[in-house]
């Protein structure tokens, strides 16, 4: 699975969520330079402030609106799951949370057993009912209303809300979780047994934890005060397929945890089962998390307080780092930014590398815009030619040369939708997909002109492109694209940028025609791309649907032979190219900078990047004041 990088990826406790690794906390003598440790391992009066570029806005990272890096980073500090990735991207079981194993290979059957002492911060046990709800919500198997049944007006407002509310409609569905067709929870709620309808290759990262507490959902949706009774109500509703109860449960699951920029007075809406508790939120400025004194797992906090401060401008973050307002930052890298960080001097550490995120442009095909067949009276061929012409004009090589090569002289245009450059399958997949030939690296004006002449469409055609309004690198990319595309006379690129672009991807599809952003991987699953390209999938915001792609993804889901996986990925990507779904641009360069008074910063290439290993963080001197 991938998630939207609302800073610059993939995902918290979504279907392919990440957890956290083990470590040995500092002892009470304060090996990290502090004193005042207690038996929990938390070193009192210690704080680390991290600079990020997009505010936290939703607790449910599995919903259609909450599936974003900005949310996943915070939930990574608050929630445990069955496994996690280490710095070498090995998947490591987290037995503090529970254990899982194959109990039958035909049909594939997985047993999840929850640890005895894992609990939400209100004292309610984390158990198999929470995972049962995660399955119900993300599998789509209980939905009585499909995505295409949602009717909206020109502003994107739902006009058949009564029908939606009367049906079971969880909006964060995943085809791969849907492969689990049966779940059974033990009488003591400690064990969930999941049965697949196929031999799914990536089962180990398919259902790894619960995005939200089941009892909280039922307490609000069904107006039940007692948490034990509420949890039982969720179990009963799912087991009995009680559509009346499930309709209410699904509505709250979709909407109840999306509290925007204000921390609710109701603390049940942001419970923790991990190392930190969310305690403060100031709109557009920061969130503060305090160490959870009741958490006893190996991933426990050592630093007492973590604050995440927001600023879309990376240069302002550099000033904040220099002025002692933040201690750590991991923004989107630019040459000027890296130079500014290196100029800070010996009191700071600056690390550069490769990120697990890639930049891309995707096109809307069902919003009544220039790439939608409906605009041309249902003529799909005309709409395809317009999409192809537009993508031929995206100056991918120029973007890489001007913005990425100064940071990484070896950088090249990324040519795969699914495979990271340099990985074993990359050459084979990119040779098979034909993206380089269809959409040349230097914008192909002659090819675009020929296609628009064949389409018979009056030019120039307005194309509204959505991107992060305050993101410096995206502003630079837009400027490069606008000059090249508008200069052709075929299209007029219109700035539709917004600071709310992340939620607009799914909620305001009529307000943009193309989207410029990054996908960040949350796992190494070979089937992760299905969430982006599959019909009706959680990250497919554009109405794209190709039955052959869906069938190939189904084949890929059961394939364990790497050679066959490569062949199938090549075929899938060839369809994406032929359908002019969008284009890939570059693999993100990464930069992490921090004050040397902070120790234990060990970012990894996939989500959660710089937040990985927070349980090893420590301080050796003054850090930023996270209270102000």
Secondary structure, DSSP 8 states (H G I E B T S, - for coil): -EEE-S-----TTSTT-----------TT-TTS---B-TTS-EEEEEEEEEESS----S-TTSTTT-BHHHHHHHHTT---SEEE-TT--EEE-TTTEEEEEEEETTEEEEEEE-TT-B-TTS-B--HHHHHHHHHHHH-TT-SS-GGG--B-TTS-BS-HHHHHHS---S---HHHHTEEEEEE-TTS-EEEEEESS--TTGGGTS---SS-HHHHHHHHS----HHHHHHHHHHHHHTT-HHHHHHHHHHHHHTT--TTS--S-GGGG--SSSEEEEEEETTTEEEEEE-TT--STT--SEEEEEEEE-S-HHHHHHHHHTTS-SEE--B--HHHHHHHHTT-TTEEEEEEEEEEEEEEEE-SSSSSTT-GGGGTT-HHHHHHHHHHHHHT--HHHHIIIIITTT-TT------SSS-TTSTTHHHHHHHH-HHHHS-SS--HHHHHHHHHHHT--SSEEEEEE-BTT-HHHHHHHHHHHHHHHHTTSEEEEE--BTTHHHHHHH-GGG-SEEEEEEEES---TTTTHHHHSTT-TT--S----HHHHHHHHHHHH---HHHHHHHHHHHHHHHHHTT-EEEEEEEEEEEEEETTEE-----SSTTGGGTTGGG-EESS----TT-
